[in-house]
Amino acid sequence: MTPDLTRLLATRGWATCAVGQDASDWIAAARAAGLRALADPEMRARWLQCEGTWFVGVDALPNGADGSLDGVPLPLAVAAILAPFGALHRAQLSVVFPGYPRPRAGESAAAFSYRLRRDAAHVDGITAEGPDRRRNVTEPHGIILGLPLSGAAPGSSPLVVWEGSPAVMAAALRQAHEGTPERAVDVTEVYVAARRRVFETCRRVAIVAAPGEMVLLHRHALHGIAPWTCGQEAEPRMIAYFRPLMPGGLENWLVSEA
Protein backbone atom coordinates (compact mmCIF):
# COMPACT_ATOMS: atom_id res chain seq x y z
CA MET A 1 0.00 0.00 0.00
CA THR A 2 1.38 3.40 -0.95
CA PRO A 3 2.28 5.94 1.77
CA ASP A 4 -0.40 8.31 0.45
CA LEU A 5 -3.07 5.61 0.70
CA THR A 6 -1.88 4.67 4.19
CA ARG A 7 -2.17 8.29 5.35
CA LEU A 8 -5.60 8.64 3.74
CA LEU A 9 -6.92 5.58 5.56
CA ALA A 10 -5.48 6.70 8.90
CA THR A 11 -6.99 10.19 8.63
CA ARG A 12 -10.16 9.86 6.57
CA GLY A 13 -10.82 6.20 7.30
CA TRP A 14 -11.72 5.06 3.78
CA ALA A 15 -10.62 5.11 0.16
CA THR A 16 -11.68 3.76 -3.21
CA CYS A 17 -9.40 3.08 -6.14
CA ALA A 18 -9.32 1.15 -9.40
CA VAL A 19 -8.40 -2.51 -9.12
CA GLY A 20 -6.75 -2.82 -12.52
CA GLN A 21 -7.37 -4.41 -15.89
CA ASP A 22 -6.70 -7.90 -14.51
CA ALA A 23 -9.74 -7.77 -12.20
CA SER A 24 -12.53 -8.90 -14.50
CA ASP A 25 -11.85 -12.65 -14.36
CA TRP A 26 -11.69 -12.77 -10.55
CA ILE A 27 -14.84 -10.65 -10.24
CA ALA A 28 -16.69 -12.97 -12.64
CA ALA A 29 -15.52 -16.06 -10.73
CA ALA A 30 -16.47 -14.51 -7.38
CA ARG A 31 -19.89 -13.46 -8.64
CA ALA A 32 -20.57 -16.98 -9.95
CA ALA A 33 -19.46 -18.48 -6.63
CA GLY A 34 -21.59 -15.92 -4.82
CA LEU A 35 -24.70 -16.85 -6.77
CA ARG A 36 -24.07 -20.52 -5.93
CA ALA A 37 -23.79 -19.60 -2.23
CA LEU A 38 -27.03 -17.62 -2.40
CA ALA A 39 -28.81 -20.65 -3.88
CA ASP A 40 -27.41 -23.11 -1.30
CA PRO A 41 -30.11 -24.04 1.26
CA GLU A 42 -27.60 -24.45 4.11
CA MET A 43 -25.98 -21.10 3.36
CA ARG A 44 -29.35 -19.40 3.16
CA ALA A 45 -30.49 -20.92 6.45
CA ARG A 46 -27.34 -19.69 8.18
CA TRP A 47 -26.70 -16.31 6.59
CA LEU A 48 -29.93 -14.88 5.12
CA GLN A 49 -30.92 -12.42 7.84
CA CYS A 50 -33.15 -9.38 8.39
CA GLU A 51 -36.21 -11.18 7.03
CA GLY A 52 -34.50 -12.01 3.76
CA THR A 53 -33.01 -8.57 3.07
CA TRP A 54 -29.36 -9.24 3.99
CA PHE A 55 -27.16 -12.23 3.24
CA VAL A 56 -24.37 -11.80 5.80
CA GLY A 57 -22.21 -14.49 4.19
CA VAL A 58 -19.20 -14.72 6.52
CA ASP A 59 -16.59 -17.05 4.94
CA ALA A 60 -19.08 -17.81 2.15
CA LEU A 61 -16.69 -17.56 -0.82
CA PRO A 62 -14.49 -20.63 -1.43
CA ASN A 63 -11.25 -18.81 -2.24
CA GLY A 64 -7.85 -20.23 -1.38
CA ALA A 65 -5.37 -18.86 1.13
CA ASP A 66 -3.84 -16.77 -1.67
CA GLY A 67 -7.25 -15.34 -2.57
CA SER A 68 -7.54 -17.29 -5.80
CA LEU A 69 -11.00 -18.54 -6.75
CA ASP A 70 -11.70 -21.40 -9.13
CA GLY A 71 -8.12 -21.12 -10.36
CA VAL A 72 -8.36 -17.36 -10.98
CA PRO A 73 -5.77 -15.33 -9.01
CA LEU A 74 -6.57 -12.18 -7.10
CA PRO A 75 -5.99 -8.97 -9.04
CA LEU A 76 -2.38 -7.87 -8.53
CA ALA A 77 -3.28 -4.60 -6.81
CA VAL A 78 -5.49 -6.41 -4.30
CA ALA A 79 -2.91 -9.13 -3.67
CA ALA A 80 -0.24 -6.49 -2.99
CA ILE A 81 -2.37 -4.76 -0.34
CA LEU A 82 -3.28 -8.03 1.37
CA ALA A 83 0.19 -9.64 1.16
CA PRO A 84 1.46 -8.29 4.54
CA PHE A 85 -1.36 -10.10 6.33
CA GLY A 86 -0.34 -13.61 5.23
CA ALA A 87 -2.74 -16.43 4.42
CA LEU A 88 -6.25 -15.20 3.67
CA HIS A 89 -9.53 -16.40 5.12
CA ARG A 90 -12.52 -17.27 2.96
CA ALA A 91 -14.01 -13.95 1.92
CA GLN A 92 -17.31 -12.66 3.22
CA LEU A 93 -20.11 -12.35 0.67
CA SER A 94 -22.37 -9.48 1.71
CA VAL A 95 -25.54 -9.17 -0.37
CA VAL A 96 -28.22 -6.57 0.38
CA PHE A 97 -31.70 -6.89 -1.12
CA PRO A 98 -34.53 -4.41 -1.74
CA GLY A 99 -36.33 -3.59 1.49
CA TYR A 100 -33.31 -3.66 3.84
CA PRO A 101 -33.41 -3.40 6.76
CA ARG A 102 -35.94 -5.57 8.47
CA PRO A 103 -35.34 -6.76 12.06
CA ARG A 104 -32.66 -9.40 12.45
CA ALA A 105 -33.59 -12.58 14.32
CA GLY A 106 -33.40 -11.92 18.06
CA GLU A 107 -32.79 -8.20 17.57
CA SER A 108 -34.35 -5.97 20.21
CA ALA A 109 -36.49 -2.97 19.33
CA ALA A 110 -33.66 -0.68 20.43
CA ALA A 111 -31.13 -2.51 18.28
CA PHE A 112 -33.39 -2.37 15.24
CA SER A 113 -33.98 1.34 15.83
CA TYR A 114 -30.19 1.79 15.87
CA ARG A 115 -29.95 -0.14 12.58
CA LEU A 116 -32.51 2.21 11.04
CA ARG A 117 -31.19 5.48 12.48
CA ARG A 118 -27.45 4.80 12.56
CA ASP A 119 -26.94 2.14 9.88
CA ALA A 120 -25.98 -0.40 12.59
CA ALA A 121 -22.66 1.48 12.71
CA HIS A 122 -19.81 -0.52 14.25
CA VAL A 123 -16.08 -1.16 14.27
CA ASP A 124 -15.34 -4.60 12.85
CA GLY A 125 -14.01 -7.17 15.27
CA ILE A 126 -15.69 -5.71 18.37
CA THR A 127 -18.47 -8.08 19.37
CA ALA A 128 -21.19 -7.97 22.00
CA GLU A 129 -21.56 -11.23 23.90
CA GLY A 130 -23.49 -12.68 26.81
CA PRO A 131 -26.86 -11.69 28.27
CA ASP A 132 -25.58 -8.20 29.09
CA ARG A 133 -24.11 -7.70 25.60
CA ARG A 134 -20.68 -6.71 26.89
CA ARG A 135 -18.19 -5.80 24.16
CA ASN A 136 -14.57 -6.69 23.60
CA VAL A 137 -12.18 -7.03 20.68
CA THR A 138 -12.45 -10.62 19.51
CA GLU A 139 -11.18 -10.32 15.92
CA PRO A 140 -8.44 -7.71 15.45
CA HIS A 141 -8.67 -7.25 11.68
CA GLY A 142 -5.78 -5.53 9.92
CA ILE A 143 -7.81 -3.94 7.14
CA ILE A 144 -11.18 -4.24 5.43
CA LEU A 145 -11.03 -4.56 1.65
CA GLY A 146 -14.19 -4.82 -0.41
CA LEU A 147 -14.57 -5.83 -4.04
CA PRO A 148 -17.97 -5.01 -5.57
CA LEU A 149 -19.44 -7.88 -7.58
CA SER A 150 -22.53 -6.06 -8.86
CA GLY A 151 -23.57 -2.63 -10.01
CA ALA A 152 -24.88 -0.36 -7.27
CA ALA A 153 -27.48 2.37 -7.52
CA PRO A 154 -26.91 5.19 -4.98
CA GLY A 155 -29.92 4.09 -2.91
CA SER A 156 -29.16 0.36 -2.88
CA SER A 157 -28.01 0.25 0.76
CA PRO A 158 -24.49 1.61 0.25
CA LEU A 159 -21.68 1.12 2.71
CA VAL A 160 -21.45 4.20 4.93
CA VAL A 161 -18.46 5.41 6.93
CA TRP A 162 -17.81 8.30 9.29
CA GLU A 163 -14.82 10.28 8.08
CA GLY A 164 -12.19 10.80 10.74
CA SER A 165 -13.64 8.11 12.99
CA PRO A 166 -10.45 5.97 13.19
CA ALA A 167 -8.62 8.55 15.32
CA VAL A 168 -11.54 8.89 17.75
CA MET A 169 -12.19 5.18 18.09
CA ALA A 170 -8.52 4.19 18.31
CA ALA A 171 -7.76 6.71 21.06
CA ALA A 172 -10.68 5.44 23.14
CA LEU A 173 -9.81 1.80 22.61
CA ARG A 174 -6.15 2.35 23.52
CA GLN A 175 -7.30 4.03 26.72
CA ALA A 176 -9.49 1.07 27.54
CA HIS A 177 -6.55 -1.32 27.06
CA GLU A 178 -4.00 0.84 28.89
CA GLY A 179 -1.70 -1.41 30.88
CA THR A 180 -3.01 -4.57 29.20
CA PRO A 181 -2.51 -4.06 25.43
CA GLU A 182 -1.85 -7.74 24.87
CA ARG A 183 -5.31 -9.00 25.90
CA ALA A 184 -8.92 -8.09 25.25
CA VAL A 185 -10.80 -6.22 27.97
CA ASP A 186 -14.36 -5.00 28.36
CA VAL A 187 -14.64 -1.88 26.19
CA THR A 188 -18.42 -1.43 26.34
CA GLU A 189 -18.69 2.01 27.94
CA VAL A 190 -15.62 3.43 26.23
CA TYR A 191 -16.77 2.15 22.84
CA VAL A 192 -20.31 3.52 23.15
CA ALA A 193 -19.03 6.92 24.30
CA ALA A 194 -16.51 7.13 21.46
CA ARG A 195 -19.16 6.10 18.96
CA ARG A 196 -21.38 8.92 20.22
CA ARG A 197 -18.52 11.43 19.74
CA VAL A 198 -18.08 10.20 16.18
CA PHE A 199 -21.76 10.75 15.40
CA GLU A 200 -21.50 14.27 16.80
CA THR A 201 -18.24 15.33 15.13
CA CYS A 202 -17.61 13.23 11.99
CA ARG A 203 -19.24 13.40 8.58
CA ARG A 204 -21.23 10.38 7.40
CA VAL A 205 -20.28 9.39 3.83
CA ALA A 206 -22.01 6.87 1.57
CA ILE A 207 -19.60 4.91 -0.64
CA VAL A 208 -20.96 3.74 -3.98
CA ALA A 209 -18.47 1.58 -5.86
CA ALA A 210 -18.76 -0.60 -8.95
CA PRO A 211 -16.99 -3.76 -10.17
CA GLY A 212 -13.44 -2.82 -11.10
CA GLU A 213 -13.02 -0.70 -7.98
CA MET A 214 -11.99 -1.66 -4.47
CA VAL A 215 -13.12 -0.13 -1.20
CA LEU A 216 -10.65 0.15 1.67
CA LEU A 217 -11.59 0.81 5.29
CA HIS A 218 -9.26 1.48 8.19
CA ARG A 219 -9.63 -1.20 10.85
CA HIS A 220 -10.88 1.41 13.38
CA ALA A 221 -13.37 3.09 11.03
CA LEU A 222 -16.95 3.31 12.23
CA HIS A 223 -19.11 2.06 9.37
CA GLY A 224 -22.42 0.41 8.53
CA ILE A 225 -25.05 -0.26 5.86
CA ALA A 226 -27.60 2.39 4.87
CA PRO A 227 -31.28 1.56 4.42
CA TRP A 228 -32.47 0.65 0.92
CA THR A 229 -34.12 3.70 -0.67
CA CYS A 230 -34.30 2.92 -4.39
CA GLY A 231 -36.93 0.83 -6.15
CA GLN A 232 -37.75 -2.79 -5.52
CA GLU A 233 -36.68 -3.63 -9.07
CA ALA A 234 -33.06 -2.61 -8.49
CA GLU A 235 -30.37 -5.30 -8.52
CA PRO A 236 -29.24 -6.60 -5.11
CA ARG A 237 -25.90 -5.14 -4.00
CA MET A 238 -23.19 -7.81 -3.80
CA ILE A 239 -19.67 -7.29 -2.46
CA ALA A 240 -16.82 -9.58 -1.38
CA TYR A 241 -14.90 -8.54 1.73
CA PHE A 242 -11.45 -9.59 2.90
CA ARG A 243 -10.82 -8.88 6.58
CA PRO A 244 -7.45 -10.48 7.42
CA LEU A 245 -6.29 -10.54 11.01
CA MET A 246 -3.62 -8.09 12.15
CA PRO A 247 -0.12 -9.61 12.44
CA GLY A 248 0.92 -9.29 16.05
CA GLY A 249 -2.65 -9.43 17.27
CA LEU A 250 -4.41 -6.96 19.52
CA GLU A 251 -1.32 -5.01 20.57
CA ASN A 252 -0.55 -4.03 16.97
CA TRP A 253 -4.25 -3.53 16.19
CA LEU A 254 -4.45 -0.78 18.80
CA VAL A 255 -1.86 1.34 16.98
CA SER A 256 -3.67 4.08 15.07
CA GLU A 257 -1.64 4.03 11.85
CA ALA A 258 -3.00 2.03 8.89
HUFEN-V316895 format. One record per residue. N is the residue number from 1. RES is the residue in one letter. OMEGA is omega in degrees with one decimal (999 if undefined). NEAR is the number of other ideal C-beta (glycine too) atoms within 8 Angstrom. Layout:
N&RES&OMEGA&NEAR  N&RES&OMEGA&NEAR
This chain:
1&M&-176.6&6  2&T&176.9&5  3&P&179.7&5  4&D&179.7&6  5&L&177.1&12  6&T&179.3&11  7&R&-179.2&9  8&L&179.4&9  9&L&-177.2&16  10&A&-176.8&11  11&T&-177.0&9  12&R&178.2&8  13&G&-177.9&16  14&W&175.5&15  15&A&169.1&9  16&T&176.5&9  17&C&179.6&9  18&A&179.3&7  19&V&-177.6&12  20&G&-175.6&8  21&Q&-178.6&4  22&D&-173.6&9  23&A&-167.6&14  24&S&-177.8&9  25&D&-179.4&8  26&W&179.0&14  27&I&179.1&12  28&A&179.9&9  29&A&-179.6&11  30&A&178.5&15  31&R&178.5&11  32&A&178.2&9  33&A&178.0&12  34&G&178.3&16  35&L&175.7&8  36&R&179.1&8  37&A&-179.9&13  38&L&-179.0&11  39&A&-176.5&6  40&D&-176.7&8  41&P&-179.3&5  42&E&177.7&6  43&M&-179.1&13  44&R&180.0&11  45&A&-176.7&7  46&R&-165.6&6  47&W&-180.0&11  48&L&-171.5&10  49&Q&177.0&10  50&C&178.1&10  51&E&174.2&7  52&G&-178.3&7  53&T&178.0&13  54&W&171.8&14  55&F&-173.6&16  56&V&167.5&9  57&G&176.9&14  58&V&179.4&6  59&D&-173.7&8  60&A&-180.0&13  61&L&-173.4&15  62&P&178.6&5  63&N&176.8&10  64&G&-179.3&7  65&A&176.1&5  66&D&179.7&9  67&G&-178.7&14  68&S&-175.7&10  69&L&-177.9&13  70&D&178.0&7  71&G&-179.3&4  72&V&-177.9&9  73&P&172.7&8  74&L&171.7&10  75&P&-173.5&11  76&L&-178.0&8  77&A&178.5&12  78&V&-179.9&15  79&A&-179.0&12  80&A&179.8&8  81&I&-176.1&10  82&L&-175.3&14  83&A&-178.5&6  84&P&-175.4&6  85&F&175.6&11  86&G&-177.5&6  87&A&-176.2&5  88&L&172.6&14  89&H&170.6&9  90&R&-173.3&8  91&A&172.2&14  92&Q&173.1&13  93&L&179.9&14  94&S&-179.7&12  95&V&179.7&13  96&V&-175.1&13  97&F&175.5&11  98&P&179.4&12  99&G&178.3&9  100&Y&1.5&13  101&P&163.8&14  102&R&-178.1&9  103&P&174.2&8  104&R&-178.9&12  105&A&179.1&5  106&G&-177.1&3  107&E&178.8&8  108&S&177.2&5  109&A&179.6&5  110&A&-179.9&6  111&A&178.0&9  112&F&175.7&12  113&S&177.4&8  114&Y&177.2&9  115&R&-179.4&12  116&L&-172.9&8  117&R&-171.2&5  118&R&173.5&9  119&D&-174.5&11  120&A&-174.7&9  121&A&-175.4&12  122&H&167.4&8  123&V&-177.5&11  124&D&175.3&11  125&G&176.1&12  126&I&-173.5&12  127&T&176.5&8  128&A&-174.3&8  129&E&176.5&8  130&G&-176.9&6  131&P&-179.4&3  132&D&177.0&4  133&R&177.4&8  134&R&-172.8&9  135&R&167.5&11  136&N&-178.0&11  137&V&-178.2&11  138&T&-178.7&8  139&E&-178.1&9  140&P&-179.8&12  141&H&178.1&13  142&G&-178.8&11  143&I&173.1&16  144&I&-178.0&14  145&L&-178.4&14  146&G&177.9&14  147&L&179.1&17  148&P&-179.9&15  149&L&179.3&11  150&S&171.1&11  151&G&-177.3&7  152&A&171.7&11  153&A&-177.2&9  154&P&-177.9&8  155&G&-177.1&9  156&S&176.2&14  157&S&-179.8&10  158&P&166.7&13  159&L&175.5&13  160&V&-179.5&14  161&V&178.1&14  162&W&-177.0&16  163&E&-179.3&11  164&G&-177.5&13  165&S&-178.4&15  166&P&-178.4&15  167&A&-179.1&11  168&V&-176.8&13  169&M&-177.7&16  170&A&-179.9&12  171&A&180.0&10  172&A&-177.7&13  173&L&174.9&15  174&R&178.6&11  175&Q&-179.6&8  176&A&-177.8&11  177&H&-177.6&12  178&E&-178.7&7  179&G&179.0&4  180&T&-176.3&7  181&P&-175.7&10  182&E&-178.6&6  183&R&-179.5&6  184&A&176.2&6  185&V&178.4&8  186&D&-177.9&7  187&V&-169.0&14  188&T&-175.4&10  189&E&179.7&6  190&V&-179.0&11  191&Y&-178.4&15  192&V&179.1&8  193&A&179.1&9  194&A&177.3&13  195&R&178.2&11  196&R&178.2&8  197&R&178.0&9  198&V&179.7&15  199&F&-177.6&10  200&E&-169.0&6  201&T&-174.4&7  202&C&-178.5&12  203&R&176.4&6  204&R&-177.3&9  205&V&173.7&9  206&A&-177.4&9  207&I&177.5&11  208&V&-177.7&8  209&A&-176.2&11  210&A&174.8&8  211&P&-174.1&11  212&G&173.6&9  213&E&169.9&11  214&M&178.0&13  215&V&178.9&15  216&L&174.9&15  217&L&170.8&15  218&H&-174.8&13  219&R&179.6&16  220&H&-177.6&13  221&A&173.2&15  222&L&-174.1&15  223&H&179.6&17  224&G&-179.0&11  225&I&-179.3&12  226&A&174.8&11  227&P&177.0&8  228&W&-178.3&14  229&T&177.6&5  230&C&-172.1&9  231&G&179.0&5  232&Q&-178.0&5  233&E&-177.8&4  234&A&-179.9&10  235&E&173.6&7  236&P&180.0&10  237&R&-175.5&12  238&M&179.1&12  239&I&176.1&14  240&A&-178.8&14  241&Y&167.2&11  242&F&180.0&16  243&R&-176.8&13  244&P&178.9&12  245&L&-178.2&11  246&M&173.2&13  247&P&-177.6&9  248&G&172.2&6  249&G&-171.4&10  250&L&-176.7&13  251&E&177.0&8  252&N&179.2&10  253&W&-177.7&14  254&L&177.8&11  255&V&-171.0&6  256&S&-178.7&10  257&E&178.9&5  258&A&999&10
